[in-house]
Structure formats: C-alpha cells, structure tokens
Amino acid sequence: MFDKNAESAIQNAAEIAKARRHEYVCLEHLLYAILDNQDGSNLVRSLGGKIDGLKHMLEDFFDLKLETVSARKKNYEPTHTIGFQRAVESAIIHIEYSSASSLTIGDLLVCLFTEKDSHAVHFLEAGTQGMLCRRTTIVERFAANILKPRRIGRNSKSKCTIIRTRTYSFL
C-alpha cells in the first residue's frame, strides 16, 4: 500500500521525534521527513519551496515549541498525535478509493493539508519562504499531470518518481 518513499518518510518522522527526544510525532516531523527525502524535496522545490528555509523554520519550531522527554526516561517511544494519524489515515482512505496502487510521498504532502491549523501547513503556505503553496495548487498540478517524473539519462533514476495523475474527490 505504501511506496518505499512514503513508508520511509513515516518511519523517519518517528525517528526524528525520538532523536530530538520529543514526546509526540507530529505533522511537522512528517514534513521534515518529507523534506529529507530526495523525491519529497524535489516535489516541494518544484512547487516553489525553499528546502533550507522550510527546514530552518521546522528546526526552530522543534527547539522552541515542542517539549522534550527527560533524559532519565531511557526506553520511550514517541506517540503519534491525533493530527498525524488523521492525515495519514486520510491519505490511506484516498488510495483505497482511487485507482492508485500505492500511497506516495506526494499523497502524504497533500494530506498534510487536512490539518489546516497545523504549523506544518502554515510553513508550507508561508510566502516569506518562497513557498506560495496551497493544497489546491498541489492537487491541480497532480490533476493536470504537470508534475511528472523526469529521466535525466538512460540508466538514471527518476528525479521525481512520486507523481502520477490522481483524482482527489474529497477536496
């Protein structure tokens, strides 16, 4: 159901939260993991996003807004927030009702927007970082098939393998 990039992003979000000793895995961790993924960063960049600026905003958010777990607590696992769970579930439900065979990192990016009040969505929409991106922009580009995989050479890997035409009926 998940392609390797989407699965990796979800796992990396939890690892980022744990490495920073955060009690919860939130959408901001998922966005950071998407930006750390090559295909995810290519997608965000193609939408006008400045990866370094977004990562800097997320790191400031992590450092200033999120509480950490005491160093005395040795074996702990961060818990996924309700917003994180809803966004991923929304992506899964979409895949189940669409013609897509797997959930991609692009689907995760779109489904971040189901949580409109999250900092992750705010950061994505922030024009000051050159990311004039809204959910409708991403979906329109999916639907128009504007964002397509590009091959550089015969044996090279796709620069952006996560994009394919989809119908997003739940908008």
Secondary structure, DSSP 8 states (H G I E B T S, - for coil): -B-HHHHHHHHHHHHHHHHTTBSEE-HHHHHHHHHHSHHHHHHHHHTT--HHHHHHHHHHHHHHHS-B--TT--S---EE-HHHHHHHHHHHHHHHHSS-SSB-HHHHHHHHTTSTTSHHHHHHH-GGGT----HHHHHHHHHTT-S-----SSS---S-TT------TT-
